[in-house]
Amino acid sequence: MPAVELPIFPLGLVLFPGAPQLLHIFEPRYRQMLADCLEGDRRFGVSFAPGGDEPAGPPAPGHVGCTALIRESRLLPDGRSNILTIGESRYQLREYLTTTLPYRVARVEPFDDDDPDADAPPLDEATASLRGQFTRFVDGMRALTDRPGDQIELADDPKMLSFQVSATLEVDDTVKLELLGLRSTLGRIEILNRMLRPLNGELAGRVAVHTRARSNGKGGVARDIVRTQ
């Protein structure tokens, strides 16, 4: 894919394609970036930087990030903004450009997975496993927090499913960066399956303990006792 020029927003998060992300824009330089993006194609690059832009400094060339498309923008009375973005394509940062703008602009090279036509049976099997593993994980978390919620809608496409799961799991940012930069759909799905199996095993044990605690050990839900003074 040809290189493109993008405003770069260093953030302490890893954005994945297809993932929605709410952002609060308050620094003057990024207010200007937002205004320029809204007048243009509504896109900027999100590159992971621990703690944001400082004190770690800007992401170095070679860093992997994700383009964010601004879906909604709400300007607040004091000049700050709340925006809703969604991740689009991944990129590798090639070089920063010299500009007079207060924010950084870089030349980035978009990339995709290298195995879109991977052998169907292994990919289908791994994808089916991921759907099952992730569904069990979501159901377990809901049971643990007593929040049923609506049924989660899983992406049909294996690649987008892998991004959806990667974005949802609360794992270390270095792991998320590895998943973001991996150029194999099958490889990413296999990693997620290996991560979810022990997580689901641990979660099942916690849910069992939680269920016993709620039932008060008697097979029925424990009731709160309200004492009146």
MOHUPE-V485086 format. One record per pair of residues at least 12 apart in sequence whose ideal C-beta (glycine too) atoms are under 10 Angstrom apart, sorted by the first residue. I is the first residue (numbers start at 1). J is the second residue. Records with the same first field share a line. If there is no record, write none. Layout:
# MOHUPE-V485086
I = J + J
This chain:
# MOHUPE-V485086
1 = 89 + 91 + 108 + 109 + 110 + 111 + 112
2 = 109 + 110
3 = 91 + 92 + 94 + 95 + 106 + 107 + 108 + 109 + 110
4 = 41 + 43 + 45 + 67 + 89 + 91 + 106 + 107 + 108 + 109 + 110
5 = 45 + 97 + 99 + 105 + 106 + 107 + 108
6 = 37 + 41 + 43 + 44 + 45 + 46 + 47 + 65 + 67 + 68 + 91 + 93 + 97 + 104 + 105 + 106 + 107 + 108 + 110
7 = 30 + 32 + 33 + 34 + 36 + 37 + 40 + 43 + 44 + 45 + 68 + 99 + 101 + 103 + 104 + 105 + 106
8 = 33 + 44 + 45 + 46 + 47 + 49 + 53 + 58 + 59 + 63 + 65 + 91 + 93 + 96 + 97 + 103 + 104 + 105 + 106 + 108
9 = 23 + 25 + 27 + 29 + 30 + 33 + 34 + 37 + 44 + 45 + 46 + 47 + 49 + 52 + 53 + 65 + 68 + 85 + 103 + 104
10 = 30 + 45 + 46 + 47 + 48 + 49 + 50 + 51 + 52 + 53 + 54 + 56 + 57 + 58 + 59 + 63 + 65 + 103 + 104
11 = 23 + 30 + 46 + 47 + 48 + 49 + 51 + 52 + 53 + 59 + 65 + 68
12 = 48 + 49 + 50 + 51 + 52 + 53 + 56 + 173
13 = 46 + 48 + 49 + 52 + 167 + 173 + 176
14 = 46 + 47 + 48 + 64 + 65 + 66 + 87 + 166 + 167 + 171 + 172 + 173 + 174 + 175 + 176 + 177 + 178 + 179 + 180 + 181
15 = 45 + 46 + 47 + 48 + 65 + 66 + 67 + 68 + 85 + 86 + 87 + 88 + 90 + 163 + 167 + 176 + 180
16 = 46 + 66 + 86 + 87 + 90 + 160 + 162 + 163 + 164 + 165 + 166 + 167 + 168 + 176 + 179 + 180
17 = 66 + 67 + 86 + 87 + 88 + 89 + 90 + 112 + 159 + 160 + 162 + 163 + 164 + 166 + 167 + 180
18 = 66 + 86 + 87 + 88 + 155 + 157 + 159 + 160 + 161 + 163 + 164 + 167
19 = 66 + 68 + 85 + 86 + 87 + 160 + 163 + 164 + 166 + 167 + 168
20 = 68 + 71 + 84 + 85 + 86 + 87 + 167
21 = 46 + 66 + 68 + 71 + 83 + 84 + 85 + 86 + 87 + 167
22 = 72 + 82 + 83 + 84 + 85
23 = 44 + 46 + 68 + 70 + 73 + 81 + 82 + 83 + 84 + 85
24 = 76 + 80 + 81 + 82 + 83
25 = 73 + 75 + 76 + 79 + 80 + 81 + 82 + 83
26 = 76 + 78 + 79 + 80 + 81 + 82
27 = 52 + 53 + 80 + 102 + 103
28 = 79 + 102 + 103
29 = 53 + 101 + 102 + 103 + 104
30 = 44 + 53 + 80 + 81 + 102 + 103
31 = 75 + 79 + 80 + 81 + 102 + 103
32 = 101 + 102 + 103
33 = 101 + 102 + 103 + 104 + 105
34 = 70 + 73 + 75 + 80 + 81 + 83 + 103
35 = 73 + 75 + 81
36 = 101 + 103 + 105
37 = 68 + 69 + 70 + 73 + 83 + 85
38 = 70 + 73 + 75 + 81 + 83
41 = 67 + 69 + 70
42 = 68 + 69 + 70 + 71 + 73 + 83 + 85
43 = 67 + 68 + 69 + 70 + 85 + 88 + 89
44 = 65 + 67 + 68 + 69 + 70 + 85 + 103 + 105
45 = 59 + 63 + 65 + 66 + 67 + 68 + 88 + 89 + 90 + 91 + 93 + 104 + 105 + 106 + 108
46 = 59 + 65 + 66 + 67 + 68 + 85 + 87 + 91
47 = 59 + 60 + 63 + 64 + 65 + 66 + 91 + 93 + 104 + 106 + 108
48 = 63 + 64 + 65 + 66 + 173 + 174 + 176 + 177 + 180
49 = 63 + 65
50 = 173 + 174
53 = 103 + 104
58 = 93 + 96 + 104 + 106
59 = 93 + 96 + 104 + 106
60 = 93 + 96
61 = 92 + 93 + 94 + 95 + 96 + 106 + 107 + 108
62 = 92 + 93 + 94 + 95 + 181
63 = 91 + 92 + 93 + 94 + 106 + 108 + 177 + 181
64 = 90 + 91 + 92 + 93 + 108 + 111 + 177 + 178 + 180 + 181 + 182
65 = 87 + 89 + 90 + 91 + 92 + 93 + 106 + 108 + 177 + 180 + 181
66 = 85 + 86 + 87 + 88 + 89 + 90 + 91 + 110 + 163 + 167 + 180
67 = 85 + 86 + 87 + 88 + 89 + 90 + 91 + 108 + 110
68 = 83 + 84 + 85 + 86 + 87 + 88
69 = 84 + 85 + 86 + 87 + 88 + 89
70 = 83 + 84 + 85 + 86
71 = 83 + 84 + 85 + 86
72 = 84 + 85
73 = 85
87 = 163 + 167 + 180
88 = 110
89 = 108 + 110 + 111 + 112
90 = 108 + 109 + 110 + 111 + 112 + 113 + 163 + 180 + 181 + 182 + 183
91 = 106 + 107 + 108 + 109 + 110 + 111
92 = 108 + 109 + 110 + 111 + 181
93 = 106 + 107 + 108 + 109
94 = 106 + 107 + 108 + 109
95 = 107 + 108
111 = 181 + 183
112 = 159 + 183 + 185
113 = 158 + 159 + 162 + 182 + 183 + 184 + 185 + 186 + 187 + 188
114 = 182 + 183 + 184 + 185 + 187
115 = 159 + 183 + 184 + 185 + 186 + 187 + 188
116 = 158 + 159 + 185
118 = 158 + 184 + 185 + 186 + 187 + 189
119 = 186
122 = 186 + 189 + 190
123 = 158 + 159 + 185 + 186 + 189 + 190
124 = 158
125 = 186 + 189
126 = 158 + 162 + 185 + 186 + 187 + 188 + 189 + 190 + 192 + 193
127 = 154 + 156 + 157 + 158 + 159 + 161 + 162 + 185 + 186 + 189 + 193
128 = 158 + 189
129 = 189 + 190 + 192 + 193 + 196 + 197
130 = 154 + 158 + 161 + 162 + 164 + 165 + 188 + 189 + 190 + 192 + 193 + 196
131 = 154 + 155 + 158 + 161 + 165 + 189
132 = 193 + 196 + 200
133 = 165 + 189 + 192 + 193 + 194 + 195 + 196 + 197 + 199 + 200
134 = 152 + 154 + 161 + 164 + 165 + 168 + 169 + 192 + 193 + 196 + 200
135 = 151 + 152 + 154 + 200
136 = 196 + 197 + 199 + 200 + 203 + 204
137 = 152 + 165 + 168 + 169 + 195 + 196 + 199 + 200 + 203
138 = 151 + 152 + 154 + 165 + 168
139 = 151 + 152 + 200 + 203 + 207
140 = 199 + 200 + 202 + 203 + 204 + 205 + 206 + 207 + 210
141 = 168 + 170 + 199 + 203 + 206 + 207
142 = 207
143 = 203 + 204 + 206 + 207 + 208 + 210 + 211 + 214
144 = 203 + 206 + 207 + 209 + 210 + 211
145 = 210
146 = 210 + 214
152 = 164 + 168
157 = 185
158 = 185 + 186 + 188 + 189
159 = 184 + 185 + 186 + 188 + 189
160 = 185
161 = 185 + 188 + 189 + 192
162 = 179 + 182 + 184 + 185 + 186 + 187 + 188 + 189 + 190 + 191 + 192
163 = 179 + 180 + 185 + 188
165 = 179 + 188 + 189 + 192 + 193 + 195 + 196
166 = 178 + 179 + 180 + 182 + 188 + 189 + 191 + 192 + 195
167 = 179 + 180
169 = 192 + 195 + 196 + 199
170 = 199
171 = 192 + 195 + 199
175 = 191 + 195
178 = 191
179 = 191 + 192 + 195
